[in-house]
Amino acid sequence: MSETPQHETEHFVGLMSGTSLDGVDAVLAEVNLAGQTRLIHSHYLPFADSLRAQLLALHSPQPNEIHLAACAANDLARLYAQTVNELLNKTTHINVRAIGCHGQTLRHRPADGYTLQIGNAALLAELTGITVVADFRSRDIAAGGQGAPLVPAFHAQMRHPEIHRVIANIGGIANISDLPSSGPVRGWDTGPGNMLMDAWIKRHLGEHYDRNGAWAAMGVIHAELLDRLLSHEYLKLGPPKSAGREQFNLEWLDSQISGLSQPVEAANVQTTLLEFTAISLCDAINRDCQGTQELYICGGGVHNAVLMQRISSRLPGTQVKSSVALGVDPDWMEALAFAWLARQAMHHAPGNLPSVTGARGERILGAIYPA
């Protein structure tokens, strides 16, 4: 690995494609010597329906899955490279030191000692001519941690010396970063974010997501279903913990619906799923982040006005705002975090927080594929 440059600032690209399976978020970020990160440009490319279906299918065991996963990884690398190239076409004469690529999670099983994110980082480096840092979660898991969430280490820069803040990312899964004015930063996955709502509306209306919560607003909460959802064992665990499609998926939802005493209308299920996301997030804050004064939300959930209203109603003593109020566009927060994580790896600096993941100590995260 090359020695750390002594330039005042460096440029990194961050790539994020999450559990929502919607597409690729890309940012060009400027990072100074203190690790402070500034967004310069951003770009988004959606997944083709065929790739989305391919990735979704790979979340369950199937014949020939090793070959299928390798082919999907190559397709992802080509899409990542296209996204990077289109992003960098927005600027000129900028030397990008590295790309931080989260990859697409197919399995996240820290209890079994492994996690799997695909994306063929070697091919991405070949196609872009830029060094790639990938596979950020594995080293933390090797050190006894959850390998997730990783973003709280980046959020720690947004701590206030006198105000207790929490930052919530509501993507497919919802996670929080607890930023008290003093003491350790903590963070964990609180449960489903948009994942179940997206899957349910896709099944019934053919839409990829419930725009602004409009469908959920048409229904009513089904109390019996909500109670069944809230009885999920994951919600009873204390942090550190992390979740994914292994815990929250359509098959599990179907099993909860099939056990109801009476049928439930599809719109009412959507309303109940939205309430499930709001309650699981707010219960985690009320129980484990007592004294929170400000909650800043990023990720796709911030655009769901009904969800935002339900969260605000359950946190009456807390100011609930978009991360825009912190100067960070909510759509690009996670991609910025992976640009920062790439910077940490290239500087031989730790990228995890043991107080978040439960790892035995700080670790340098990521495998580096030189240009």
C-alpha positions as CSV (number, residue, x, y, z in Angstrom):
1,M,0.0,0.0,0.0
2,S,1.3,3.5,-0.8
3,E,2.3,5.9,1.9
4,T,-0.3,8.5,3.0
5,P,-0.1,11.6,0.9
6,Q,0.4,14.9,2.7
7,H,-2.1,16.8,0.6
8,E,-4.5,19.0,2.5
9,T,-7.5,17.3,0.9
10,E,-8.1,14.1,-1.1
11,H,-11.0,12.9,-3.2
12,F,-12.9,9.6,-2.8
13,V,-15.9,8.1,-4.5
14,G,-18.5,6.3,-2.3
15,L,-20.9,3.7,-3.7
16,M,-23.9,2.3,-2.0
17,S,-26.6,-0.1,-3.1
18,G,-28.6,-1.2,-0.1
19,T,-31.3,-3.6,0.9
20,S,-34.0,-1.6,-0.9
21,L,-32.6,-2.9,-4.2
22,D,-33.5,0.3,-6.0
23,G,-30.2,1.3,-7.5
24,V,-26.7,2.7,-7.0
25,D,-26.0,5.9,-5.1
26,A,-22.6,7.4,-5.9
27,V,-20.9,10.5,-4.5
28,L,-17.6,12.3,-5.2
29,A,-16.4,13.5,-1.8
30,E,-13.6,15.8,-0.6
31,V,-12.0,14.7,2.6
32,N,-9.5,16.8,4.6
33,L,-6.7,15.6,6.8
34,A,-9.0,15.5,9.9
35,G,-11.4,13.2,8.0
36,Q,-14.1,15.8,7.6
37,T,-16.1,15.0,4.4
38,R,-17.7,17.3,1.9
39,L,-20.1,16.3,-0.9
40,I,-19.0,17.6,-4.3
41,H,-21.1,15.7,-6.8
42,S,-23.7,12.9,-6.7
43,H,-25.2,10.5,-9.2
44,Y,-27.8,7.7,-9.2
45,L,-28.5,4.8,-11.5
46,P,-31.4,2.5,-11.0
47,F,-31.2,-1.2,-11.2
48,A,-32.8,-2.8,-14.2
49,D,-35.8,-4.9,-13.2
50,S,-33.9,-8.0,-14.3
51,L,-31.0,-7.3,-12.1
52,R,-33.2,-6.4,-9.2
53,A,-35.1,-9.7,-9.6
54,Q,-31.8,-11.6,-9.9
55,L,-30.4,-10.1,-6.6
56,L,-33.7,-10.7,-4.8
57,A,-33.7,-14.3,-5.8
58,L,-30.2,-14.8,-4.5
59,H,-31.3,-13.9,-1.0
60,S,-32.7,-17.5,-0.8
61,P,-30.8,-20.7,-1.5
62,Q,-31.3,-22.0,-5.0
63,P,-29.6,-24.4,-7.6
64,N,-26.4,-23.1,-9.2
65,E,-26.3,-20.1,-6.8
66,I,-22.5,-19.8,-6.8
67,H,-22.5,-19.3,-10.6
68,L,-25.5,-17.0,-10.5
69,A,-24.0,-14.9,-7.7
70,A,-20.7,-14.6,-9.6
71,C,-22.5,-13.4,-12.7
72,A,-24.6,-11.0,-10.7
73,A,-21.4,-9.6,-9.1
74,N,-20.0,-8.9,-12.6
75,D,-23.2,-7.2,-13.7
76,L,-23.1,-5.1,-10.5
77,A,-19.4,-4.2,-11.2
78,R,-20.3,-3.0,-14.7
79,L,-23.2,-0.9,-13.3
80,Y,-21.0,0.5,-10.5
81,A,-18.3,1.4,-13.1
82,Q,-20.9,3.1,-15.3
83,T,-22.2,5.1,-12.3
84,V,-18.7,6.2,-11.4
85,N,-17.8,7.2,-14.9
86,E,-21.0,9.3,-15.2
87,L,-20.4,10.8,-11.8
88,L,-16.8,11.9,-12.7
89,N,-18.0,13.3,-16.0
90,K,-19.6,16.0,-13.9
91,T,-16.2,17.4,-13.0
92,T,-12.7,17.7,-14.5
93,H,-9.1,17.5,-13.3
94,I,-9.9,15.7,-10.0
95,N,-7.7,12.8,-8.9
96,V,-9.7,10.2,-7.1
97,R,-7.6,8.3,-4.7
98,A,-10.0,5.4,-4.2
99,I,-13.6,4.1,-4.6
100,G,-15.3,2.9,-1.4
101,C,-17.8,0.2,-2.6
102,H,-20.1,-1.4,-0.1
103,G,-21.3,-4.0,-2.6
104,Q,-24.7,-5.8,-2.5
105,T,-25.4,-7.8,0.6
106,L,-26.7,-11.4,-0.1
107,R,-26.1,-12.8,3.4
108,H,-25.3,-11.2,6.7
109,R,-24.8,-13.8,9.4
110,P,-22.5,-12.5,12.1
111,A,-23.6,-15.2,14.5
112,D,-22.1,-17.7,12.0
113,G,-19.0,-15.7,11.5
114,Y,-19.5,-14.4,8.0
115,T,-21.1,-11.7,5.8
116,L,-21.3,-11.6,2.0
117,Q,-21.4,-8.5,-0.2
118,I,-20.9,-9.1,-4.0
119,G,-19.8,-6.6,-6.6
120,N,-16.5,-7.9,-8.0
121,A,-14.2,-5.1,-6.8
122,A,-11.3,-6.4,-9.0
123,L,-13.4,-5.9,-12.1
124,L,-14.6,-2.5,-10.9
125,A,-10.9,-1.4,-10.5
126,E,-10.2,-2.7,-13.9
127,L,-13.1,-0.9,-15.5
128,T,-12.5,2.5,-13.8
129,G,-8.7,2.5,-13.5
130,I,-9.2,3.6,-9.8
131,T,-8.2,1.8,-6.6
132,V,-11.2,0.1,-5.0
133,V,-11.8,-0.6,-1.3
134,A,-14.5,-3.2,-0.7
135,D,-15.6,-5.9,1.8
136,F,-15.8,-3.5,4.8
137,R,-17.7,-5.7,7.1
138,S,-15.7,-8.9,7.3
139,R,-12.8,-7.7,9.4
140,D,-15.1,-6.4,12.1
141,I,-16.9,-9.8,12.2
142,A,-13.5,-11.6,12.4
143,A,-12.9,-9.5,15.5
144,G,-16.1,-10.7,17.1
145,G,-18.3,-7.8,16.0
146,Q,-21.6,-7.6,14.1
147,G,-19.9,-6.0,11.0
148,A,-22.8,-3.5,11.0
149,P,-23.9,-0.8,11.2
150,L,-20.7,0.9,10.0
151,V,-22.1,4.3,9.3
152,P,-22.1,5.4,13.0
153,A,-18.3,5.9,12.9
154,F,-18.9,8.4,10.1
155,H,-21.9,10.0,12.0
156,A,-19.6,10.5,15.0
157,Q,-18.3,13.7,13.3
158,M,-21.8,15.2,13.7
159,R,-21.8,14.9,17.5
160,H,-22.7,18.1,19.4
161,P,-20.9,19.0,22.7
162,E,-24.1,20.0,24.5
163,I,-27.0,18.2,22.6
164,H,-27.9,14.5,22.6
165,R,-28.4,13.6,19.0
166,V,-29.6,10.5,17.2
167,I,-29.2,10.0,13.4
168,A,-31.5,7.4,11.9
169,N,-31.0,6.0,8.5
170,I,-34.3,4.5,7.1
171,G,-33.3,2.4,4.1
172,G,-34.4,-1.2,3.6
173,I,-33.4,-1.7,7.2
174,A,-33.6,1.1,9.8
175,N,-30.5,1.8,11.9
176,I,-29.6,4.5,14.4
177,S,-26.4,6.2,15.6
178,D,-26.7,7.4,19.2
179,L,-24.5,10.5,19.6
180,P,-24.7,11.7,23.2
181,S,-22.9,14.9,24.1
182,S,-20.3,12.7,25.9
183,G,-19.5,9.1,26.3
184,P,-19.3,6.4,23.6
185,V,-21.1,6.5,20.3
186,R,-23.4,3.6,19.8
187,G,-25.5,2.3,16.9
188,W,-27.5,-0.7,15.8
189,D,-30.2,-1.8,13.4
190,T,-33.6,-1.2,15.0
191,G,-35.6,-3.4,12.5
192,P,-37.3,-3.0,9.2
193,G,-37.2,0.4,7.4
194,N,-38.8,0.4,4.0
195,M,-38.1,-3.2,3.1
196,L,-41.4,-4.8,4.0
197,M,-43.5,-1.9,2.8
198,D,-41.6,-2.0,-0.5
199,A,-42.1,-5.7,-0.9
200,W,-45.8,-5.5,0.0
201,I,-46.7,-2.7,-2.5
202,K,-44.6,-4.4,-5.2
203,R,-46.7,-7.6,-4.8
204,H,-50.1,-5.9,-4.7
205,L,-49.7,-2.7,-6.9
206,G,-46.6,-3.4,-8.9
207,E,-44.8,-0.3,-7.5
208,H,-41.3,-0.3,-6.2
209,Y,-42.2,1.8,-3.2
210,D,-45.1,3.6,-1.6
211,R,-44.6,7.2,-2.8
212,N,-44.9,9.6,0.2
213,G,-46.8,6.9,2.1
214,A,-49.9,7.5,0.0
215,W,-51.1,3.9,0.1
216,A,-50.4,3.5,3.8
217,A,-52.5,6.6,4.4
218,M,-55.5,5.0,2.8
219,G,-55.7,2.1,5.4
220,V,-56.0,1.6,9.1
221,I,-53.7,-0.1,11.5
222,H,-54.6,-3.7,12.1
223,A,-54.0,-4.2,15.9
224,E,-53.7,-8.0,15.9
225,L,-51.2,-8.0,13.0
226,L,-49.2,-5.2,14.6
227,D,-48.9,-7.1,17.9
228,R,-47.7,-10.2,16.0
229,L,-45.1,-8.1,14.2
230,L,-43.9,-6.4,17.3
231,S,-43.4,-9.8,19.0
232,H,-40.4,-10.6,16.7
233,E,-37.5,-11.9,18.8
234,Y,-35.0,-9.5,17.2
235,L,-36.8,-6.5,18.7
236,K,-36.2,-8.0,22.2
237,L,-32.4,-8.1,21.8
238,G,-30.2,-5.4,23.2
239,P,-27.4,-3.8,21.1
240,P,-25.0,-4.5,19.5
241,K,-27.1,-6.2,16.9
242,S,-27.7,-6.1,13.1
243,A,-30.5,-7.3,10.8
244,G,-31.4,-7.9,7.2
245,R,-33.6,-9.9,5.0
246,E,-32.8,-13.0,7.1
247,Q,-35.1,-11.6,9.8
248,F,-37.6,-9.4,7.9
249,N,-38.9,-10.8,4.6
250,L,-42.2,-11.5,2.8
251,E,-42.2,-15.1,3.9
252,W,-42.1,-14.1,7.6
253,L,-44.8,-11.5,7.0
254,D,-47.0,-14.0,5.2
255,S,-46.6,-16.3,8.2
256,Q,-47.8,-13.6,10.6
257,I,-50.8,-12.8,8.3
258,S,-51.8,-16.4,8.0
259,G,-52.1,-16.7,11.8
260,L,-54.6,-13.9,12.1
261,S,-58.1,-14.6,13.4
262,Q,-59.7,-12.7,10.4
263,P,-58.5,-11.7,6.9
264,V,-56.9,-8.3,6.5
265,E,-57.1,-5.9,3.5
266,A,-53.9,-5.2,1.6
267,A,-54.0,-1.5,2.3
268,N,-54.4,-2.1,6.0
269,V,-51.3,-4.3,5.9
270,Q,-49.3,-1.5,4.4
271,T,-50.5,0.9,7.1
272,T,-49.6,-1.6,9.8
273,L,-46.1,-2.1,8.3
274,L,-45.5,1.6,8.3
275,E,-46.5,1.7,12.0
276,F,-44.3,-1.3,12.7
277,T,-41.3,0.6,11.3
278,A,-42.1,3.7,13.3
279,I,-42.7,1.9,16.5
280,S,-39.6,-0.3,16.3
281,L,-37.4,2.7,15.6
282,C,-39.0,4.9,18.3
283,D,-39.0,2.2,20.9
284,A,-35.3,1.7,20.4
285,I,-34.7,5.5,20.9
286,N,-37.0,5.7,23.9
287,R,-35.5,2.6,25.6
288,D,-31.8,2.9,24.8
289,C,-31.2,6.5,23.9
290,Q,-32.9,8.2,26.7
291,G,-32.7,12.0,26.7
292,T,-32.5,12.4,23.0
293,Q,-33.1,16.0,22.1
294,E,-32.7,15.9,18.3
295,L,-33.4,13.1,15.7
296,Y,-32.1,13.5,12.2
297,I,-33.4,11.2,9.5
298,C,-31.7,10.2,6.3
299,G,-32.3,7.5,3.7
300,G,-35.4,6.9,1.6
301,G,-37.7,6.9,4.6
302,V,-37.3,10.7,5.0
303,H,-39.4,11.2,1.9
304,N,-42.3,9.3,3.3
305,A,-44.4,12.1,5.0
306,V,-46.7,9.7,6.7
307,L,-43.8,7.8,8.3
308,M,-42.1,11.0,9.4
309,Q,-45.4,12.1,11.0
310,R,-45.8,8.8,12.9
311,I,-42.2,9.0,14.1
312,S,-42.6,12.6,15.3
313,S,-45.9,11.7,17.1
314,R,-44.1,8.9,19.1
315,L,-41.2,11.2,20.1
316,P,-43.0,14.3,21.5
317,G,-40.0,15.6,23.3
318,T,-37.6,15.3,20.4
319,Q,-37.0,17.5,17.4
320,V,-37.4,15.3,14.3
321,K,-35.8,16.7,11.2
322,S,-34.2,15.6,7.9
323,S,-30.4,15.4,7.9
324,V,-30.5,18.5,5.6
325,A,-30.5,20.4,8.9
326,L,-27.0,19.0,9.5
327,G,-25.9,20.1,6.1
328,V,-26.0,16.5,4.7
329,D,-28.4,15.6,1.9
330,P,-30.4,12.5,3.3
331,D,-30.2,10.7,0.0
332,W,-26.4,10.6,0.0
333,M,-25.4,10.1,3.6
334,E,-24.6,6.4,3.3
335,A,-22.6,6.8,0.1
336,L,-20.6,9.6,1.8
337,A,-19.9,7.2,4.7
338,F,-18.3,4.7,2.3
339,A,-16.2,7.3,0.7
340,W,-15.0,8.1,4.2
341,L,-14.5,4.4,5.0
342,A,-12.3,4.1,1.9
343,R,-10.3,7.1,3.1
344,Q,-9.8,5.4,6.5
345,A,-8.5,2.2,4.8
346,M,-6.1,4.1,2.6
347,H,-4.8,6.0,5.6
348,H,-4.4,2.8,7.7
349,A,-7.0,4.2,10.1
350,P,-9.7,2.2,11.9
351,G,-13.2,2.4,10.4
352,N,-15.3,0.6,13.0
353,L,-16.4,1.6,16.5
354,P,-16.3,-1.3,19.0
355,S,-19.0,0.4,21.0
356,V,-21.3,0.0,18.0
357,T,-20.4,-3.4,16.6
358,G,-19.2,-5.2,19.7
359,A,-15.8,-6.0,18.1
360,R,-12.8,-6.7,20.3
361,G,-11.2,-3.5,19.2
362,E,-10.7,-0.9,16.5
363,R,-9.8,-2.4,13.1
364,I,-8.8,-1.2,9.6
365,L,-11.7,-2.2,7.4
366,G,-11.8,-3.1,3.8
367,A,-9.9,-5.1,1.2
368,I,-7.9,-2.9,-1.3
369,Y,-7.8,-3.6,-5.0
370,P,-5.1,-1.3,-6.5
371,A,-5.8,0.4,-9.8
